[in-house]
Amino acid sequence: MDAAITAGLARDGLSLADYELLVALSAAPEDRLRAKDLAAEVCWEKSRLSKHLARMAARGLVDRSQAVDDARGVLIQLTPSGREAIERAAPNHVELVRALFIEPMTEAEATALRSLADRVIPQAEQVTTSTV
């Protein structure tokens, strides 16, 4: 499954990590987040995020700048090229995920999965918010 997802995104010139960060930024107000908030959003360590953002910035997908209100803060901004990349990749990615995970399920399996998710997700959110 991972190989199929990775290959699908690669056809659009992105890695899974690129896609994850671009989705988070594209959903943020004004397409930008503080680096620490982006790290929390995607559950990444600061060092991993910093290294990956440097690679994405070199490719023109994001810009990094100092926060105006906090000299220690770094703002990550989705660039027009980054916006184009996510808009190009998202429909293909959604279709691939649908083909790999949704379409093979029977209605009963989908219902069972929804029921399980309804029980597990609130627990995961509770654990996440209590540890952050």
N, C-alpha and C positions, 0 to 999 in steps of 0.2 A: 504494500500500500504506500509506504513512504517513498519508494522508488517511483511509483506512478505519479504521486503528487509532485515530487521534486522534478521529474521530467516534464510534467505539464507546465509548471512555472518556468522552467528553463527555456521552454519554447517561446515564452514571452520575455526572456532576458532577466528573470528574477530568481533569486533563491527563496526558499521558504522563510528564512529569516528576514530578507528584504520585504517580502509580502506582509509578514506579521507587523513589521514596523510601519510600512506604508498604510496599512489598514488603520492602525491606531492613530496615525497622524491625520489621515483623511477624515476620520470621524471627530477629530478635535476641533474646538472653535478656532476659526481662522487658520486651520491646517497647521497648528503649532502646539507644542507642549514643552514644558521644562524637561530637561533630560531625566531628572529624578522621577518625574511623574510618568514619563514614557517607560522608564525601567520598571516602575511599579505596575503599569498597565500590562506589560508583556511578561512580567515576572522574570526579568533578566538581572544578572549581576551588573553593577556599574561598569566594571572593566570590559565585560563582553559587549555591552552596549556601546561604550566609547570606541572600541576597536571597529565594530561593525559600522557605526555611524561615520567614521573616518573613511571607510571604503565607499559607503553610499554617497558621501559628500564628494569624493573624488570622481564619482560617476555622474554627479549633477542631480541626484535624486532628492537630496536634502541640503539645507544650509544650517550651519551652526553659528550662533552669535551669543554675546553676553546679554543677560537679562538687564533691562534698563533699571529695574528697581532693586537689583541684588547683584553686585559685582561677582559673587561666587556662583551665581546661577547661570546655566547655559540653556538657551532656547533652541529647539530643533524645529525647523520650518520645512514643510513640504514645498519643493520647488515646482514650477510648472511642468518640468520634465518628470518629476516624481508623480505628480497628479496624472499626467498622461500614462505613465507606466502602470499605475494601479487601475486606472480606468480601462486600459487595454487588457490587463491580466485578469481582473476580477470576474468578468463573465465566463471566461474559459475555465477559471479555477472553480467557480460555483458549479458549472456544468460537469466538470470532472468529478468533483466531490459527490454530486448527485448520482452520477453514473456508477461510482464505486461503492457508495454507502447507502443511498436512499432507494434507488431503483431495484436492487437485488432483494430488498426486504418485502415480506408479505405484509398485509395490513395488520395481522396479529403481531408480527414482530415489531412493526413500527409502533403499535399501541404499547407493547411491553417496554420498548425503549423509552417512549415518552414518559411512561409511568415511573420507570427507574430514574430517569433524569430529573423528574419532579421531586423525587426523594433525595437524590444525591447532591444536586446542585445547591440547594439551600444549606446543606451541611458543609459543603466545600466553601461557600461564601462566608459562612459563619467562622470557620477556621481561618480563612484568609484575613477577614477583617479583625479578628482577635489577635493575629500575629503581626499585623502591619503597624 
